[in-house]
Amino acid sequence: MLARFVAAVAAMVAVVAASNFLVQFPVQATFGGINLGDLLTWGAFTYPVAFLVNDLTNRTLGPQRARMVVLSGFVVAVVISIFLATPRIAIASGTAFLMAQLLDVSIFDRLRRGAWWQAPLVSTFLGSVLDTVVFFGISFAPSFAGIDAMFGMEDGSLGFPAPFLGIGPEVPLWMSLAVGDFIVKLLVAALLLAPYKVLRGMMSDRYVAA
């Protein structure tokens, strides 16, 4: 059980640190005439794995252990993120991560007796909504530019206009990035249901719900 817990913490730290770094880089490509850089960052492809780690931990070790994984991953990942990203992104990531993952733990636990796909799908969806709003708001909305100033850094806000999802009316770029990021998170989360089912079958449940 200890080995599984340590592995879960290590996986969580790796996923969050990688996502914090990759979210700074828009996808430089076009698809159907749409500039993907206006609506998508590479971090969207890696972050949903954090929900997979959380849900598998919750399923096999229970909500208390899952919260410990979240808190352990939060502390270590924020420290690592300071070296991989700006302080503003580290703060945004830590806040969004903690809120979203703890929400995921609670919702998953409430739905754990339902169909095998129900708990991970619903908890990941709601957690992703919260994570996206909090992370992109703090990281890139001009309202939070004071965080950069506090650390003596250049304003990293992305408030300049860009086509919404690459094709719609102009909106602040951070909003378009947030929506594009959220859409990809949901697609990746749906794809991760397959490995969740496989790994769930391979890992024995050590937790018995009351």
C-alpha positions in Angstrom: 0.0 0.0 0.0 2.9 2.4 0.8 4.5 1.7 -2.5 1.3 2.5 -4.4 0.8 5.7 -2.4 4.4 6.8 -3.2 3.9 6.0 -6.8 0.7 8.0 -6.9 2.4 11.0 -5.4 5.3 10.8 -7.8 2.9 10.5 -10.8 0.9 13.5 -9.6 4.0 15.7 -9.2 5.3 14.7 -12.6 2.0 15.5 -14.3 1.5 18.9 -12.7 5.0 20.1 -13.1 5.0 19.1 -16.8 1.6 20.7 -17.3 2.7 24.0 -15.6 5.6 24.2 -18.0 3.7 23.2 -21.2 0.8 25.6 -20.6 3.1 28.5 -21.5 3.4 27.2 -25.0 0.5 27.5 -27.5 0.2 24.8 -30.1 1.8 26.4 -33.2 -0.2 24.8 -35.9 -3.3 25.3 -38.1 -6.3 23.1 -38.6 -9.0 23.8 -41.2 -7.7 27.4 -41.4 -7.9 27.8 -37.6 -4.8 29.0 -35.8 -4.6 26.5 -32.9 -2.3 28.9 -31.0 -5.3 31.1 -30.4 -7.2 28.4 -28.5 -4.8 25.7 -27.3 -1.7 25.1 -25.2 0.3 21.9 -24.9 -0.6 21.7 -21.2 -4.1 20.7 -22.1 -2.9 17.3 -23.2 -1.1 16.3 -20.0 -3.1 17.8 -17.2 -6.1 15.4 -17.4 -3.7 12.6 -16.4 -3.8 14.2 -12.9 -7.5 13.3 -12.6 -6.7 9.7 -13.7 -4.1 9.4 -11.0 -6.4 10.9 -8.4 -9.4 8.7 -9.4 -7.4 5.5 -9.3 -6.0 6.4 -5.9 -9.5 7.2 -4.7 -10.8 4.0 -6.1 -8.2 1.7 -4.6 -7.0 3.5 -1.5 -10.0 5.7 -0.6 -10.7 9.4 -0.3 -8.4 10.1 2.6 -5.4 8.7 0.8 -6.4 10.5 -2.4 -6.5 13.8 -0.5 -3.0 13.1 0.9 -1.8 12.5 -2.7 -3.4 15.8 -3.8 -1.8 17.7 -0.9 1.6 16.0 -1.4 1.5 16.6 -5.1 0.4 20.2 -4.5 3.3 21.1 -2.3 6.0 19.5 -4.3 4.6 20.6 -7.7 4.3 24.2 -6.7 8.0 24.2 -5.6 9.0 22.6 -8.9 6.8 25.0 -10.8 8.6 28.0 -9.4 11.7 26.8 -11.3 9.8 25.8 -14.5 7.3 28.6 -14.7 6.7 32.2 -13.5 5.5 32.8 -9.9 2.2 33.9 -11.2 1.6 30.6 -13.1 2.9 28.7 -10.1 0.3 30.4 -7.8 -2.4 29.9 -10.3 -1.5 26.3 -10.8 -1.4 25.6 -7.1 -4.7 27.2 -6.4 -6.5 25.7 -9.3 -5.0 22.3 -8.7 -5.9 22.1 -5.0 -9.5 23.3 -5.5 -10.1 21.1 -8.6 -8.5 17.9 -7.3 -10.2 18.1 -3.9 -13.5 18.7 -5.6 -12.8 15.6 -7.8 -12.1 13.5 -4.7 -15.4 14.4 -3.1 -17.5 13.9 -6.2 -15.8 10.7 -7.1 -16.4 9.3 -3.6 -20.1 10.2 -3.7 -20.5 8.4 -7.1 -18.1 5.4 -6.5 -21.0 2.9 -6.3 -22.4 3.8 -9.7 -21.4 2.6 -13.1 -17.7 2.2 -13.5 -17.5 5.3 -15.8 -19.8 7.6 -13.9 -17.5 8.6 -11.0 -14.4 9.4 -13.1 -16.3 11.1 -15.9 -18.5 13.4 -13.7 -15.8 14.2 -11.2 -13.2 15.0 -13.9 -15.7 17.2 -15.8 -16.6 19.3 -12.8 -13.0 19.4 -11.6 -11.9 20.5 -15.1 -14.4 23.4 -15.1 -13.1 24.7 -11.8 -9.5 24.2 -12.7 -9.8 26.0 -16.1 -11.6 29.0 -14.7 -9.2 29.5 -11.8 -6.0 28.7 -13.6 -6.5 30.8 -16.7 -8.1 33.6 -14.7 -5.2 34.0 -12.4 -2.5 33.2 -14.9 -3.5 35.4 -17.8 -6.4 37.7 -17.0 -5.2 41.4 -16.7 -7.1 41.7 -13.4 -4.3 39.6 -11.8 -1.4 41.5 -13.3 -0.4 42.7 -9.9 1.0 39.3 -9.1 3.7 39.7 -11.7 4.4 43.2 -10.5 4.7 41.9 -6.9 7.6 39.7 -8.1 9.1 42.4 -10.3 8.3 40.5 -13.5 6.9 41.6 -16.8 3.1 41.5 -17.1 2.3 38.0 -18.5 -1.4 38.8 -19.0 -3.0 37.7 -22.3 -5.7 40.3 -22.5 -5.2 41.3 -26.1 -8.0 40.4 -28.6 -8.0 37.2 -30.6 -10.7 35.4 -32.6 -12.7 33.2 -30.2 -11.7 29.6 -30.8 -9.9 30.9 -33.9 -13.1 31.5 -35.9 -15.5 33.6 -33.7 -15.6 37.3 -32.7 -12.6 38.7 -31.0 -12.3 38.1 -27.2 -9.4 38.4 -24.8 -6.9 35.7 -25.8 -6.9 34.1 -22.3 -10.6 33.4 -22.6 -10.2 31.7 -26.0 -7.2 29.7 -24.6 -9.3 28.7 -21.6 -12.2 27.4 -23.7 -9.9 25.6 -26.1 -8.0 24.1 -23.2 -11.2 22.9 -21.6 -12.5 21.3 -24.7 -9.3 19.3 -25.2 -9.3 18.4 -21.5 -12.7 16.8 -21.9 -11.6 14.9 -25.0 -8.5 13.6 -23.3 -10.5 12.8 -20.2 -12.9 10.7 -22.3 -10.0 8.9 -23.9 -8.5 8.2 -20.4 -11.6 6.3 -19.4 -10.2 3.3 -21.3 -6.9 3.1 -19.4 -8.9 3.9 -16.2 -11.0 0.8 -16.7 -8.0 -1.4 -17.5 -5.9 -0.2 -14.6 -8.9 -0.4 -12.2 -9.2 -4.0 -13.1 -5.5 -4.7 -12.6 -5.3 -2.9 -9.2 -7.1 -4.5 -6.2 -9.2 -2.2 -4.1 -7.7 -1.8 -0.6 -10.6 0.6 0.4 -14.1 -0.5 1.4 -16.6 2.3 1.3 -18.7 2.7 4.5 
